[in-house]
């Protein structure tokens, strides 16, 4: 699946590339075809210059002898029963045949590495990473929103080794890998791809495919494979928000609507939008946090949290209760709390 590498937060510039649509058998066939073409060229060179070769067995160099000599020469075996004896034949062996011999060896070694050694190695590494995947965060789509989400998670203290990024773009996958994440280049709407990252054992899934229809399809697939995993999805058209929830999304985020909230807040006061942005990012002085109620907080009110944060809302049996409502005056086991904490508190209290 994926390679995991530690790295900084800067993104490199990827080399311009275009995916090939050749199947594996065509790639292997082309490599071997070039190798045998070069061997055929060496046979022709040896046949035309057979007068400079000496057969130690019967003194006669036949076409079969030329083929035999070419194969043992290209493979650097060299039994010594057929040898170049003239200056011209030795010059041809040194200047023409030797570079071709090296090229053929590189082709065969490269083909073996590409289709045998590398594949086995990648499968072994993938199995090792898969064995450790549990309670991880899966990010499906590493575009603008997905990339910013991953960077924000890392800034908040999430270990990049606990993040899995899936994207069909090789360039985006390379960028995610540089952040230290586990990466998998593939289709996030495919069952096989999602099963490879143990989607059912994930802590949460973040979906940002760039298109609403693709994102909704991915949500449907994830929900089918992981009925209990929380799914957050980015939806850019308001009409599609209901569809995303019906597909199984736990949270639907509309960046256009959020921008509108910031604009509307700024119209009511110059500091409202600033505070909302402060809450959303780890770079501010305060931060929103959602967590389960702790044992020592059971029986207390939402204004008496052990973390020292300001409780805003309690979720009980899936229903929200504001801090002003009677239900929030006594916390119960199983409650989920949404609170505002200082960034210093988030570092000591955990997220």
TORMARSE-955170 format. One record per residue (C-alpha): residue in one letter; residue number from 1; z, x, y. Coordinates in nm, 3 decimals, decimal comma, padded with zeros to 5 digits. Example, Ala and Ser with C-alpha at 12.3 -4.5 7.8 and 13.67 -1.06 7.14 Angstrom:
REM residues 2
<r residuo="A" num="1" pz="00,780" px="01,230" py="-00,450"/>
<r residuo="S" num="2" pz="00,714" px="01,367" py="-00,106"/>
END
This chain:
REM residues 351
<r residuo="X" num="1" pz="00,000" px="00,000" py="00,000"/>
<r residuo="X" num="2" pz="00,100" px="00,206" py="00,256"/>
<r residuo="X" num="3" pz="00,190" px="00,534" py="00,389"/>
<r residuo="X" num="4" pz="00,509" px="00,581" py="00,579"/>
<r residuo="X" num="5" pz="00,529" px="00,849" py="00,839"/>
<r residuo="X" num="6" pz="00,771" px="00,921" py="01,118"/>
<r residuo="X" num="7" pz="00,621" px="00,949" py="01,460"/>
<r residuo="X" num="8" pz="00,660" px="00,880" py="01,829"/>
<r residuo="X" num="9" pz="00,568" px="00,566" py="02,016"/>
<r residuo="X" num="10" pz="00,248" px="00,699" py="02,166"/>
<r residuo="X" num="11" pz="-00,080" px="00,575" py="02,025"/>
<r residuo="X" num="12" pz="-00,361" px="00,817" py="01,956"/>
<r residuo="X" num="13" pz="-00,729" px="00,752" py="02,014"/>
<r residuo="X" num="14" pz="-00,907" px="00,669" py="01,690"/>
<r residuo="X" num="15" pz="-01,246" px="00,812" py="01,609"/>
<r residuo="X" num="16" pz="-01,526" px="00,560" py="01,636"/>
<r residuo="X" num="17" pz="-01,605" px="00,441" py="01,285"/>
<r residuo="X" num="18" pz="-01,777" px="00,155" py="01,106"/>
<r residuo="X" num="19" pz="-01,670" px="00,018" py="00,770"/>
<r residuo="X" num="20" pz="-01,912" px="00,067" py="00,485"/>
<r residuo="X" num="21" pz="-02,011" px="-00,230" py="00,271"/>
<r residuo="X" num="22" pz="-02,116" px="-00,017" py="-00,029"/>
<r residuo="X" num="23" pz="-01,939" px="-00,104" py="-00,352"/>
<r residuo="X" num="24" pz="-01,747" px="00,167" py="-00,535"/>
<r residuo="X" num="25" pz="-02,013" px="00,211" py="-00,803"/>
<r residuo="X" num="26" pz="-02,281" px="00,271" py="-00,536"/>
<r residuo="X" num="27" pz="-02,067" px="00,537" py="-00,366"/>
<r residuo="X" num="28" pz="-02,001" px="00,716" py="-00,696"/>
<r residuo="X" num="29" pz="-02,367" px="00,684" py="-00,798"/>
<r residuo="X" num="30" pz="-02,484" px="00,836" py="-00,472"/>
<r residuo="X" num="31" pz="-02,250" px="01,133" py="-00,506"/>
<r residuo="X" num="32" pz="-02,356" px="01,202" py="-00,864"/>
<r residuo="X" num="33" pz="-02,722" px="01,146" py="-00,776"/>
<r residuo="X" num="34" pz="-02,707" px="01,414" py="-00,506"/>
<r residuo="X" num="35" pz="-02,536" px="01,652" py="-00,749"/>
<r residuo="X" num="36" pz="-02,801" px="01,605" py="-01,018"/>
<r residuo="X" num="37" pz="-03,075" px="01,633" py="-00,757"/>
<r residuo="X" num="38" pz="-02,940" px="01,975" py="-00,660"/>
<r residuo="X" num="39" pz="-02,920" px="02,075" py="-01,026"/>
<r residuo="X" num="40" pz="-03,282" px="01,966" py="-01,070"/>
<r residuo="X" num="41" pz="-03,377" px="02,182" py="-00,770"/>
<r residuo="X" num="42" pz="-03,207" px="02,484" py="-00,929"/>
<r residuo="X" num="43" pz="-03,392" px="02,416" py="-01,258"/>
<r residuo="X" num="44" pz="-03,722" px="02,415" py="-01,067"/>
<r residuo="X" num="45" pz="-03,632" px="02,741" py="-00,889"/>
<r residuo="X" num="46" pz="-03,537" px="02,907" py="-01,217"/>
<r residuo="X" num="47" pz="-03,852" px="02,781" py="-01,390"/>
<r residuo="X" num="48" pz="-04,079" px="02,914" py="-01,117"/>
<r residuo="X" num="49" pz="-03,898" px="03,249" py="-01,124"/>
<r residuo="X" num="50" pz="-03,853" px="03,269" py="-01,502"/>
<r residuo="X" num="51" pz="-04,036" px="03,603" py="-01,510"/>
<r residuo="X" num="52" pz="-03,727" px="03,758" py="-01,350"/>
<r residuo="X" num="53" pz="-03,500" px="03,630" py="-01,627"/>
<r residuo="X" num="54" pz="-03,431" px="03,802" py="-01,957"/>
<r residuo="X" num="55" pz="-03,328" px="03,626" py="-02,277"/>
<r residuo="X" num="56" pz="-03,107" px="03,865" py="-02,477"/>
<r residuo="X" num="57" pz="-03,163" px="03,658" py="-02,796"/>
<r residuo="X" num="58" pz="-03,541" px="03,640" py="-02,848"/>
<r residuo="X" num="59" pz="-03,689" px="03,786" py="-02,529"/>
<r residuo="X" num="60" pz="-03,869" px="03,459" py="-02,447"/>
<r residuo="X" num="61" pz="-03,754" px="03,223" py="-02,169"/>
<r residuo="X" num="62" pz="-03,855" px="02,866" py="-02,246"/>
<r residuo="X" num="63" pz="-03,798" px="02,552" py="-02,037"/>
<r residuo="X" num="64" pz="-03,497" px="02,468" py="-02,255"/>
<r residuo="X" num="65" pz="-03,365" px="02,817" py="-02,184"/>
<r residuo="X" num="66" pz="-03,408" px="02,753" py="-01,809"/>
<r residuo="X" num="67" pz="-03,217" px="02,423" py="-01,830"/>
<r residuo="X" num="68" pz="-02,946" px="02,591" py="-02,035"/>
<r residuo="X" num="69" pz="-02,922" px="02,886" py="-01,794"/>
<r residuo="X" num="70" pz="-02,907" px="02,651" py="-01,495"/>
<r residuo="X" num="71" pz="-02,620" px="02,447" py="-01,636"/>
<r residuo="X" num="72" pz="-02,406" px="02,745" py="-01,731"/>
<r residuo="X" num="73" pz="-02,491" px="02,910" py="-01,400"/>
<r residuo="X" num="74" pz="-02,404" px="02,605" py="-01,189"/>
<r residuo="X" num="75" pz="-02,079" px="02,556" py="-01,379"/>
<r residuo="X" num="76" pz="-02,005" px="02,930" py="-01,336"/>
<r residuo="X" num="77" pz="-01,959" px="02,969" py="-01,713"/>
<r residuo="X" num="78" pz="-02,201" px="03,260" py="-01,760"/>
<r residuo="X" num="79" pz="-02,223" px="03,367" py="-02,126"/>
<r residuo="X" num="80" pz="-02,455" px="03,657" py="-02,047"/>
<r residuo="X" num="81" pz="-02,725" px="03,570" py="-02,302"/>
<r residuo="X" num="82" pz="-02,974" px="03,491" py="-02,022"/>
<r residuo="X" num="83" pz="-02,950" px="03,705" py="-01,707"/>
<r residuo="X" num="84" pz="-03,155" px="03,773" py="-01,394"/>
<r residuo="X" num="85" pz="-03,303" px="04,121" py="-01,420"/>
<r residuo="X" num="86" pz="-03,552" px="04,151" py="-01,133"/>
<r residuo="X" num="87" pz="-03,452" px="04,209" py="-00,772"/>
<r residuo="X" num="88" pz="-03,621" px="03,886" py="-00,670"/>
<r residuo="X" num="89" pz="-03,434" px="03,681" py="-00,931"/>
<r residuo="X" num="90" pz="-03,101" px="03,833" py="-00,828"/>
<r residuo="X" num="91" pz="-03,179" px="03,763" py="-00,460"/>
<r residuo="X" num="92" pz="-03,259" px="03,399" py="-00,543"/>
<r residuo="X" num="93" pz="-02,932" px="03,370" py="-00,736"/>
<r residuo="X" num="94" pz="-02,737" px="03,513" py="-00,445"/>
<r residuo="X" num="95" pz="-02,900" px="03,338" py="-00,150"/>
<r residuo="X" num="96" pz="-03,019" px="03,004" py="-00,291"/>
<r residuo="X" num="97" pz="-02,852" px="02,922" py="-00,621"/>
<r residuo="X" num="98" pz="-02,497" px="03,025" py="-00,526"/>
<r residuo="X" num="99" pz="-02,473" px="02,792" py="-00,220"/>
<r residuo="X" num="100" pz="-02,615" px="02,509" py="-00,432"/>
<r residuo="X" num="101" pz="-02,361" px="02,588" py="-00,706"/>
<r residuo="X" num="102" pz="-02,077" px="02,563" py="-00,451"/>
<r residuo="X" num="103" pz="-02,215" px="02,235" py="-00,315"/>
<r residuo="X" num="104" pz="-02,236" px="02,085" py="-00,663"/>
<r residuo="X" num="105" pz="-01,880" px="02,188" py="-00,741"/>
<r residuo="X" num="106" pz="-01,758" px="02,033" py="-00,415"/>
<r residuo="X" num="107" pz="-01,938" px="01,710" py="-00,498"/>
<r residuo="X" num="108" pz="-01,786" px="01,685" py="-00,845"/>
<r residuo="X" num="109" pz="-01,437" px="01,781" py="-00,726"/>
<r residuo="X" num="110" pz="-01,462" px="01,545" py="-00,430"/>
<r residuo="X" num="111" pz="-01,576" px="01,260" py="-00,652"/>
<r residuo="X" num="112" pz="-01,292" px="01,322" py="-00,895"/>
<r residuo="X" num="113" pz="-01,042" px="01,326" py="-00,608"/>
<r residuo="X" num="114" pz="-01,189" px="01,017" py="-00,444"/>
<r residuo="X" num="115" pz="-01,202" px="00,796" py="-00,750"/>
<r residuo="X" num="116" pz="-00,934" px="00,937" py="-00,980"/>
<r residuo="X" num="117" pz="-00,670" px="01,157" py="-00,822"/>
<r residuo="X" num="118" pz="-00,646" px="00,985" py="-00,482"/>
<r residuo="X" num="119" pz="-00,651" px="00,637" py="-00,634"/>
<r residuo="X" num="120" pz="-00,376" px="00,726" py="-00,881"/>
<r residuo="X" num="121" pz="-00,172" px="00,893" py="-00,608"/>
<r residuo="X" num="122" pz="-00,203" px="00,597" py="-00,372"/>
<r residuo="X" num="123" pz="-00,109" px="00,355" py="-00,649"/>
<r residuo="X" num="124" pz="00,199" px="00,564" py="-00,730"/>
<r residuo="X" num="125" pz="00,304" px="00,579" py="-00,364"/>
<r residuo="X" num="126" pz="00,244" px="00,207" py="-00,325"/>
<r residuo="X" num="127" pz="00,460" px="00,130" py="-00,627"/>
<r residuo="X" num="128" pz="00,743" px="00,345" py="-00,489"/>
<r residuo="X" num="129" pz="00,736" px="00,169" py="-00,151"/>
<r residuo="X" num="130" pz="00,709" px="-00,174" py="-00,312"/>
<r residuo="X" num="131" pz="01,017" px="-00,100" py="-00,523"/>
<r residuo="X" num="132" pz="01,220" px="-00,051" py="-00,205"/>
<r residuo="X" num="133" pz="01,085" px="-00,352" py="-00,015"/>
<r residuo="X" num="134" pz="01,357" px="-00,611" py="00,034"/>
<r residuo="X" num="135" pz="01,484" px="-00,792" py="00,340"/>
<r residuo="X" num="136" pz="01,197" px="-00,637" py="00,537"/>
<r residuo="X" num="137" pz="00,997" px="-00,772" py="00,831"/>
<r residuo="X" num="138" pz="00,629" px="-00,842" py="00,770"/>
<r residuo="X" num="139" pz="00,397" px="-00,837" py="01,071"/>
<r residuo="X" num="140" pz="00,060" px="-00,999" py="01,004"/>
<r residuo="X" num="141" pz="-00,176" px="-00,884" py="01,277"/>
<r residuo="X" num="142" pz="-00,128" px="-00,572" py="01,489"/>
<r residuo="X" num="143" pz="-00,310" px="-00,679" py="01,803"/>
<r residuo="X" num="144" pz="-00,155" px="-00,699" py="02,149"/>
<r residuo="X" num="145" pz="00,122" px="-00,944" py="02,056"/>
<r residuo="X" num="146" pz="00,189" px="-00,800" py="01,711"/>
<r residuo="X" num="147" pz="00,193" px="-00,444" py="01,841"/>
<r residuo="X" num="148" pz="00,435" px="-00,527" py="02,119"/>
<r residuo="X" num="149" pz="00,658" px="-00,712" py="01,872"/>
<r residuo="X" num="150" pz="00,676" px="-00,407" py="01,646"/>
<r residuo="X" num="151" pz="00,757" px="-00,174" py="01,937"/>
<r residuo="X" num="152" pz="01,025" px="-00,413" py="02,059"/>
<r residuo="X" num="153" pz="01,178" px="-00,431" py="01,710"/>
<r residuo="X" num="154" pz="01,189" px="-00,052" py="01,689"/>
<r residuo="X" num="155" pz="01,338" px="-00,030" py="02,039"/>
<r residuo="X" num="156" pz="01,610" px="-00,274" py="01,931"/>
<r residuo="X" num="157" pz="01,707" px="-00,046" py="01,646"/>
<r residuo="X" num="158" pz="01,502" px="-00,176" py="01,352"/>
<r residuo="X" num="159" pz="01,410" px="00,103" py="01,111"/>
<r residuo="X" num="160" pz="01,027" px="00,132" py="01,104"/>
<r residuo="X" num="161" pz="01,056" px="00,181" py="00,727"/>
<r residuo="X" num="162" pz="01,174" px="-00,182" py="00,711"/>
<r residuo="X" num="163" pz="00,858" px="-00,309" py="00,883"/>
<r residuo="X" num="164" pz="00,533" px="-00,382" py="00,698"/>
<r residuo="X" num="165" pz="00,214" px="-00,428" py="00,902"/>
<r residuo="X" num="166" pz="-00,099" px="-00,590" py="00,760"/>
<r residuo="X" num="167" pz="-00,423" px="-00,588" py="00,959"/>
<r residuo="X" num="168" pz="-00,793" px="-00,570" py="00,864"/>
<r residuo="X" num="169" pz="-00,865" px="-00,309" py="01,133"/>
<r residuo="X" num="170" pz="-00,841" px="00,055" py="01,030"/>
<r residuo="X" num="171" pz="-00,774" px="00,164" py="01,389"/>
<r residuo="X" num="172" pz="-00,482" px="-00,077" py="01,431"/>
<r residuo="X" num="173" pz="-00,341" px="00,022" py="01,094"/>
<r residuo="X" num="174" pz="-00,351" px="00,388" py="01,199"/>
<r residuo="X" num="175" pz="-00,163" px="00,300" py="01,519"/>
<r residuo="X" num="176" pz="00,105" px="00,112" py="01,323"/>
<r residuo="X" num="177" pz="00,136" px="00,402" py="01,081"/>
<r residuo="X" num="178" pz="00,202" px="00,641" py="01,370"/>
<r residuo="X" num="179" pz="00,504" px="00,429" py="01,460"/>
<r residuo="X" num="180" pz="00,646" px="00,495" py="01,111"/>
<r residuo="X" num="181" pz="00,576" px="00,150" py="00,965"/>
<r residuo="X" num="182" pz="00,455" px="00,070" py="00,616"/>
<r residuo="X" num="183" pz="00,093" px="-00,036" py="00,652"/>
<r residuo="X" num="184" pz="-00,165" px="-00,219" py="00,445"/>
<r residuo="X" num="185" pz="-00,527" px="-00,265" py="00,549"/>
<r residuo="X" num="186" pz="-00,636" px="-00,604" py="00,425"/>
<r residuo="X" num="187" pz="-00,670" px="-00,978" py="00,472"/>
<r residuo="X" num="188" pz="-00,334" px="-01,137" py="00,554"/>
<r residuo="X" num="189" pz="-00,453" px="-01,479" py="00,432"/>
<r residuo="X" num="190" pz="-00,506" px="-01,345" py="00,080"/>
<r residuo="X" num="191" pz="-00,243" px="-01,421" py="-00,185"/>
<r residuo="X" num="192" pz="-00,296" px="-01,082" py="-00,346"/>
<r residuo="X" num="193" pz="-00,237" px="-00,898" py="-00,019"/>
<r residuo="X" num="194" pz="00,083" px="-01,087" py="00,059"/>
<r residuo="X" num="195" pz="00,218" px="-01,052" py="-00,293"/>
<r residuo="X" num="196" pz="00,163" px="-00,675" py="-00,268"/>
<r residuo="X" num="197" pz="00,420" px="-00,658" py="00,015"/>
<r residuo="X" num="198" pz="00,669" px="-00,888" py="-00,162"/>
<r residuo="X" num="199" pz="00,641" px="-01,159" py="00,098"/>
<r residuo="X" num="200" pz="00,897" px="-01,382" py="-00,077"/>
<r residuo="X" num="201" pz="01,165" px="-01,115" py="-00,034"/>
<r residuo="X" num="202" pz="01,100" px="-01,061" py="00,338"/>
<r residuo="X" num="203" pz="01,363" px="-01,120" py="00,603"/>
<r residuo="X" num="204" pz="01,107" px="-01,279" py="00,835"/>
<r residuo="X" num="205" pz="00,731" px="-01,295" py="00,892"/>
<r residuo="X" num="206" pz="00,559" px="-01,255" py="01,229"/>
<r residuo="X" num="207" pz="00,203" px="-01,387" py="01,251"/>
<r residuo="X" num="208" pz="-00,036" px="-01,293" py="01,532"/>
<r residuo="X" num="209" pz="-00,393" px="-01,294" py="01,403"/>
<r residuo="X" num="210" pz="-00,562" px="-01,335" py="01,743"/>
<r residuo="X" num="211" pz="-00,718" px="-01,675" py="01,657"/>
<r residuo="X" num="212" pz="-00,525" px="-01,997" py="01,613"/>
<r residuo="X" num="213" pz="-00,723" px="-02,111" py="01,308"/>
<r residuo="X" num="214" pz="-00,671" px="-01,778" py="01,133"/>
<r residuo="X" num="215" pz="-00,302" px="-01,772" py="01,223"/>
<r residuo="X" num="216" pz="-00,250" px="-02,125" py="01,088"/>
<r residuo="X" num="217" pz="-00,429" px="-02,036" py="00,764"/>
<r residuo="X" num="218" pz="-00,204" px="-01,732" py="00,725"/>
<r residuo="X" num="219" pz="00,106" px="-01,947" py="00,787"/>
<r residuo="X" num="220" pz="-00,009" px="-02,189" py="00,516"/>
<r residuo="X" num="221" pz="-00,056" px="-01,904" py="00,270"/>
<r residuo="X" num="222" pz="00,278" px="-01,742" py="00,352"/>
<r residuo="X" num="223" pz="00,465" px="-02,070" py="00,325"/>
<r residuo="X" num="224" pz="00,306" px="-02,135" py="-00,014"/>
<r residuo="X" num="225" pz="00,420" px="-01,797" py="-00,145"/>
<r residuo="X" num="226" pz="00,754" px="-01,780" py="00,039"/>
<r residuo="X" num="227" pz="00,901" px="-02,129" py="00,088"/>
<r residuo="X" num="228" pz="01,230" px="-02,006" py="00,239"/>
<r residuo="X" num="229" pz="01,122" px="-01,715" py="00,460"/>
<r residuo="X" num="230" pz="01,131" px="-01,778" py="00,840"/>
<r residuo="X" num="231" pz="00,783" px="-01,762" py="00,993"/>
<r residuo="X" num="232" pz="00,709" px="-01,706" py="01,362"/>
<r residuo="X" num="233" pz="00,352" px="-01,748" py="01,479"/>
<r residuo="X" num="234" pz="00,167" px="-01,694" py="01,806"/>
<r residuo="X" num="235" pz="-00,046" px="-01,996" py="01,903"/>
<r residuo="X" num="236" pz="-00,253" px="-01,989" py="02,220"/>
<r residuo="X" num="237" pz="-00,366" px="-02,352" py="02,240"/>
<r residuo="X" num="238" pz="-00,105" px="-02,622" py="02,289"/>
<r residuo="X" num="239" pz="-00,295" px="-02,869" py="02,070"/>
<r residuo="X" num="240" pz="-00,255" px="-02,632" py="01,774"/>
<r residuo="X" num="241" pz="00,122" px="-02,596" py="01,802"/>
<r residuo="X" num="242" pz="00,186" px="-02,911" py="01,596"/>
<r residuo="X" num="243" pz="-00,061" px="-02,794" py="01,332"/>
<r residuo="X" num="244" pz="00,120" px="-02,462" py="01,308"/>
<r residuo="X" num="245" pz="00,453" px="-02,638" py="01,253"/>
<r residuo="X" num="246" pz="00,299" px="-02,867" py="00,993"/>
<r residuo="X" num="247" pz="00,161" px="-02,557" py="00,819"/>
<r residuo="X" num="248" pz="00,517" px="-02,432" py="00,780"/>
<r residuo="X" num="249" pz="00,592" px="-02,221" py="01,086"/>
<r residuo="X" num="250" pz="00,961" px="-02,198" py="01,176"/>
<r residuo="X" num="251" pz="00,888" px="-02,087" py="01,532"/>
<r residuo="X" num="252" pz="00,574" px="-02,137" py="01,738"/>
<r residuo="X" num="253" pz="00,528" px="-01,911" py="02,038"/>
<r residuo="X" num="254" pz="00,268" px="-01,993" py="02,302"/>
<r residuo="X" num="255" pz="00,223" px="-01,698" py="02,540"/>
<r residuo="X" num="256" pz="00,038" px="-01,919" py="02,788"/>
<r residuo="X" num="257" pz="00,328" px="-02,167" py="02,801"/>
<r residuo="X" num="258" pz="00,580" px="-01,884" py="02,837"/>
<r residuo="X" num="259" pz="00,384" px="-01,742" py="03,128"/>
<r residuo="X" num="260" pz="00,390" px="-02,089" py="03,285"/>
<r residuo="X" num="261" pz="00,768" px="-02,101" py="03,244"/>
<r residuo="X" num="262" pz="00,803" px="-01,770" py="03,424"/>
<r residuo="X" num="263" pz="00,578" px="-01,886" py="03,706"/>
<r residuo="X" num="264" pz="00,763" px="-02,216" py="03,740"/>
<r residuo="X" num="265" pz="01,095" px="-02,032" py="03,738"/>
<r residuo="X" num="266" pz="00,981" px="-01,800" py="04,013"/>
<r residuo="X" num="267" pz="00,894" px="-02,103" py="04,225"/>
<r residuo="X" num="268" pz="01,254" px="-02,225" py="04,200"/>
<r residuo="X" num="269" pz="01,404" px="-01,891" py="04,292"/>
<r residuo="X" num="270" pz="01,302" px="-01,529" py="04,307"/>
<r residuo="X" num="271" pz="01,556" px="-01,417" py="04,045"/>
<r residuo="X" num="272" pz="01,500" px="-01,682" py="03,775"/>
<r residuo="X" num="273" pz="01,184" px="-01,530" py="03,631"/>
<r residuo="X" num="274" pz="01,336" px="-01,183" py="03,652"/>
<r residuo="X" num="275" pz="01,637" px="-01,295" py="03,447"/>
<r residuo="X" num="276" pz="01,419" px="-01,468" py="03,188"/>
<r residuo="X" num="277" pz="01,218" px="-01,148" py="03,142"/>
<r residuo="X" num="278" pz="01,547" px="-00,957" py="03,123"/>
<r residuo="X" num="279" pz="01,660" px="-01,179" py="02,837"/>
<r residuo="X" num="280" pz="01,336" px="-01,137" py="02,644"/>
<r residuo="X" num="281" pz="01,319" px="-00,757" py="02,634"/>
<r residuo="X" num="282" pz="01,549" px="-00,483" py="02,512"/>
<r residuo="X" num="283" pz="01,491" px="-00,284" py="02,829"/>
<r residuo="X" num="284" pz="01,699" px="-00,521" py="03,043"/>
<r residuo="X" num="285" pz="02,072" px="-00,542" py="03,101"/>
<r residuo="X" num="286" pz="02,122" px="-00,849" py="02,882"/>
<r residuo="X" num="287" pz="01,974" px="-00,972" py="02,558"/>
<r residuo="X" num="288" pz="01,951" px="-01,294" py="02,358"/>
<r residuo="X" num="289" pz="02,083" px="-01,271" py="02,004"/>
<r residuo="X" num="290" pz="02,093" px="-01,513" py="01,713"/>
<r residuo="X" num="291" pz="02,348" px="-01,457" py="01,438"/>
<r residuo="X" num="292" pz="02,565" px="-01,644" py="01,188"/>
<r residuo="X" num="293" pz="02,917" px="-01,735" py="01,287"/>
<r residuo="X" num="294" pz="03,173" px="-01,477" py="01,177"/>
<r residuo="X" num="295" pz="03,480" px="-01,575" py="00,970"/>
<r residuo="X" num="296" pz="03,722" px="-01,503" py="01,256"/>
<r residuo="X" num="297" pz="03,527" px="-01,733" py="01,489"/>
<r residuo="X" num="298" pz="03,555" px="-02,042" py="01,267"/>
<r residuo="X" num="299" pz="03,767" px="-02,301" py="01,445"/>
<r residuo="X" num="300" pz="03,714" px="-02,146" py="01,789"/>
<r residuo="X" num="301" pz="03,494" px="-02,279" py="02,065"/>
<r residuo="X" num="302" pz="03,156" px="-02,140" py="02,162"/>
<r residuo="X" num="303" pz="03,319" px="-01,982" py="02,466"/>
<r residuo="X" num="304" pz="03,556" px="-01,776" py="02,250"/>
<r residuo="X" num="305" pz="03,318" px="-01,554" py="02,056"/>
<r residuo="X" num="306" pz="03,456" px="-01,238" py="01,896"/>
<r residuo="X" num="307" pz="03,155" px="-01,041" py="02,016"/>
<r residuo="X" num="308" pz="03,243" px="-01,103" py="02,380"/>
<r residuo="X" num="309" pz="02,902" px="-01,261" py="02,437"/>
<r residuo="X" num="310" pz="02,828" px="-01,586" py="02,620"/>
<r residuo="X" num="311" pz="02,755" px="-01,857" py="02,367"/>
<r residuo="X" num="312" pz="02,466" px="-02,082" py="02,464"/>
<r residuo="X" num="313" pz="02,386" px="-02,291" py="02,159"/>
<r residuo="X" num="314" pz="02,506" px="-02,369" py="01,807"/>
<r residuo="X" num="315" pz="02,273" px="-02,470" py="01,524"/>
<r residuo="X" num="316" pz="02,446" px="-02,684" py="01,264"/>
<r residuo="X" num="317" pz="02,251" px="-02,837" py="00,977"/>
<r residuo="X" num="318" pz="01,931" px="-02,759" py="01,165"/>
<r residuo="X" num="319" pz="02,038" px="-02,946" py="01,480"/>
<r residuo="X" num="320" pz="02,102" px="-02,764" py="01,811"/>
<r residuo="X" num="321" pz="02,417" px="-02,823" py="02,016"/>
<r residuo="X" num="322" pz="02,457" px="-02,692" py="02,371"/>
<r residuo="X" num="323" pz="02,772" px="-02,520" py="02,492"/>
<r residuo="X" num="324" pz="02,868" px="-02,834" py="02,688"/>
<r residuo="X" num="325" pz="02,856" px="-03,065" py="02,386"/>
<r residuo="X" num="326" pz="03,167" px="-03,154" py="02,183"/>
<r residuo="X" num="327" pz="03,015" px="-03,010" py="01,862"/>
<r residuo="X" num="328" pz="03,017" px="-02,665" py="02,022"/>
<r residuo="X" num="329" pz="03,392" px="-02,677" py="02,092"/>
<r residuo="X" num="330" pz="03,479" px="-02,602" py="01,729"/>
<r residuo="X" num="331" pz="03,267" px="-02,365" py="01,522"/>
<r residuo="X" num="332" pz="03,224" px="-02,427" py="01,151"/>
<r residuo="X" num="333" pz="03,123" px="-02,216" py="00,854"/>
<r residuo="X" num="334" pz="02,746" px="-02,199" py="00,822"/>
<r residuo="X" num="335" pz="02,682" px="-02,233" py="01,197"/>
<r residuo="X" num="336" pz="02,420" px="-02,019" py="01,367"/>
<r residuo="X" num="337" pz="02,501" px="-01,898" py="01,718"/>
<r residuo="X" num="338" pz="02,263" px="-01,810" py="02,001"/>
<r residuo="X" num="339" pz="02,440" px="-01,593" py="02,256"/>
<r residuo="X" num="340" pz="02,375" px="-01,366" py="02,552"/>
<r residuo="X" num="341" pz="02,516" px="-01,017" py="02,520"/>
<r residuo="X" num="342" pz="02,490" px="-00,701" py="02,723"/>
<r residuo="X" num="343" pz="02,256" px="-00,434" py="02,589"/>
<r residuo="X" num="344" pz="02,562" px="-00,210" py="02,539"/>
<r residuo="X" num="345" pz="02,713" px="-00,489" py="02,328"/>
<r residuo="X" num="346" pz="02,398" px="-00,519" py="02,120"/>
<r residuo="X" num="347" pz="02,420" px="-00,153" py="02,029"/>
<r residuo="X" num="348" pz="02,779" px="-00,178" py="01,909"/>
<r residuo="X" num="349" pz="02,772" px="-00,526" py="01,767"/>
<r residuo="X" num="350" pz="02,440" px="-00,505" py="01,583"/>
<r residuo="X" num="351" pz="02,146" px="-00,741" py="01,598"/>
END
